[in-house]
Amino acid sequence: MRTRRDLTGTAQAVPPEQPPAASSARAARGEDDPARYRQIAKQLETAISVGRYPVGTLLPTEAALCASFGASRYTIREALRSLVELGMVERRQGAGSRVVAASPRTSYSHTMRTLAEFFQYARDTHLEIMDSGIYALDDEEALVLKAPVGSRWMRLQGVRWTPERTETISYTTVYIHVRFVPLLADVSDADGPIYALVEARSGETIAEAIQEITACALPAAIAKPLNVRPGAPAMRFVRRYLDASGGIMLTSLNWHPADRFSYVMSIRRGDWPGQDS
């Protein structure tokens, strides 16, 4: 495999050409592999952290970064957007990309543009399971899961940590449909996201994910393991993972202290209703 040295001073492998159908479709939109911008952002983050681009200096231009990484302008802009979300870079039209911090801010920021990136949150963080068992849903749980009261689900509870495992992000409860229980005897010790474990061992595929976000106060029982005062401002995320028939395979409840998490959604302009084609 060929290699090139980029502007961060890193020798990187040049991936082989994409199959024509996939590459041509992305090329028509000016895009590269969706994971590519994350790799570039990480390399730039490292270059900033080690002082290659000190605070107050400008990063290379978009054109220079495109040439260095062999990436499209779209991909470079997404990588720079990630650095902005981390609080490391400030961008102004006509003024370039200026380094404003040598390390990411402490709060965890999750960006979602595709279903793959929806799943990326679980891949990038670590869930420490503190309790597990089979439980019958009470009235409140049944309302959240949209399942019958008294129906039995596997329930996992624990604390989710930042990728470096230096700070807690959320208190998480996962409800898994009882049909998957025989496949998950070792779930507390397994590596990787729980949804991926369910898919791999059952052969069933998550076809859709639905997310609800609510602003609320942290309950005392959840505030304690997060070392936050009860009643502190928080965001509650409910994520339901559905199979092809629309049935719920698993549901997660994630309580995030407001000062430790931000959620970024990128929405691009498309055709408006009634717009002439």
Secondary structure, 3 states (H helix, E strand, C coil): CCEEECCCCCEEECCCCCCHHHHHHHHHHCCCCCCHHHHHHHHHHHHHHCCCCCCCCECCCHHHHHHHHCCCHHHHHHHHHHHHHCCCEEEECCCEEEECCCCCCCCEEEEECCHHHHHHHHHHCEEEEEEEEEEECCHHHHHHHCCCCCCEEEEEEEEEECCCCCCEEEEEEEEEEHHHHHHCCCCCCCCCCHHHHHHHHHCCCCCEEEEEEEEEECCHHHHHHHCCCCCCEEEEEEEEEECCCCCEEEEEEEEEEHHHEEEEECCCCCCCCCCCC
